[in-house]
């Protein structure tokens, strides 16, 4: 029973990861295509980037791959938006 629960938990974790990453892709795509960051909050993205960095560190400390993968990728995606926002 424990092995099955772990497998189910991993599947849920990886599905959550895919949803989290997929939620940032359209915004990054739009910013890269248009260079329009006017409607994006600098403070919110600063906090988001820091949050993803901390979640990535937490995942590494715990050895939790769904947390590491999701937050590392989202850190990079939100970092692109944040850098574009700072440069505009």
MOVENPE-V470101 format. One line per field, one symbol per residue. ss: DSSP state (~ for helix, > for strand, _ for the rest). psi: psi as a letter, one per 40 degrees, with the letter a starting at -180 (. if undefined). burial: I if it has 9 or more other C-alpha atoms within 8 Angstrom, else O. A space follows every 50 residues. Layout:
# MOVENPE-V470101
ss->???
psi->???
burial->???
This chain:
# MOVENPE-V470101
ss->_~~~~~~~~~~~~~~~~~~~~~~~~~~~~~~~~~_______~~~~~~~~~ ~~~~~~~~~~~~__~~~~~~~~~~~~~~~~~~~~~~~_
psi->dddddddddddddddddddddddddddddddddeehedehhddddddddd dddddddddddefgdddddddddddddddddddddde.
burial->OOOOOOOOOIOOIIOOIIOIIOOIIOIIOIIOOOOOIOOOOIOOIIOIIO OIIOIIIIIIOOOIOIIIIIIIIIIOIIIIIIOIIOOO
